[in-house]
Amino acid sequence: MKTFFVQFKCELGKAYDVASALADAEIASEIYSTAGHYDLMAKFYIDDDQDVGHFVNEKVQVIPGIKDTFTTVTFRAF
């Protein structure tokens, strides 16, 4: 399994709608509200044979109300 995080900058007033849509789609394992440059952060797991970029483009960024995303890919170090 690959693990990665996506931070979301939402259109004004749409953070709760985006969080609900992520939860309804059942594609994120955890969803958090954040303060700062981004409004939300979600943790994702995908199979090793799946491509992170395609997953984010096709499953995540299509959710209405998302203005920008920042993806962080993680590596097992410990």
C-alpha positions in Angstrom: 0.0 0.0 0.0 1.1 3.6 -0.8 0.3 6.3 1.8 0.0 9.9 0.9 -1.6 13.1 2.2 -3.5 15.8 0.3 -4.0 19.3 1.6 -7.0 21.2 0.1 -7.6 24.8 -0.5 -11.4 25.2 -0.9 -13.5 27.9 -2.4 -14.8 30.3 0.2 -17.5 28.7 2.3 -17.1 25.2 0.7 -14.7 23.5 3.2 -17.5 21.5 4.9 -19.0 20.5 1.5 -15.6 19.3 0.3 -15.1 17.3 3.5 -18.5 15.8 3.3 -18.0 14.8 -0.4 -14.6 13.2 0.5 -16.3 11.2 3.3 -19.2 10.2 1.1 -16.8 9.0 -1.6 -15.1 6.7 0.9 -11.7 7.3 -0.7 -9.9 8.9 2.3 -9.0 7.1 5.5 -8.9 10.3 7.6 -10.1 13.9 7.0 -9.0 16.9 9.1 -9.8 20.5 9.1 -6.7 22.6 9.2 -5.7 26.3 9.8 -3.2 28.2 7.6 -2.7 28.1 3.9 -5.0 25.1 3.4 -8.5 24.3 4.8 -8.5 20.5 4.9 -6.0 17.6 4.9 -6.8 14.0 4.1 -4.9 10.7 4.3 -5.1 8.2 1.5 -4.0 4.6 0.9 -3.9 3.1 -2.5 -2.6 -0.2 -3.9 1.1 -0.3 -4.9 0.2 -0.7 -8.5 -1.9 2.5 -8.6 -0.5 5.8 -9.6 -0.8 8.6 -7.0 -1.1 11.3 -9.7 -3.8 9.6 -11.6 -5.7 8.9 -8.4 -5.6 12.5 -7.3 -6.5 13.8 -10.7 -9.4 11.4 -11.3 -10.8 10.7 -7.8 -9.9 13.7 -5.7 -9.6 16.9 -7.7 -13.0 16.3 -9.4 -14.8 17.0 -6.1 -16.7 20.4 -6.4 -15.5 23.2 -4.3 -11.7 22.4 -4.4 -9.6 25.3 -5.5 -6.1 23.9 -5.1 -4.4 20.8 -3.7 -1.0 19.9 -2.4 0.0 16.3 -2.3 2.7 14.8 0.0 3.8 11.3 -0.8 5.2 9.4 2.2 7.9 6.7 2.4 8.3 4.0 5.0 11.5 5.0 6.9 11.0 3.4 10.2 
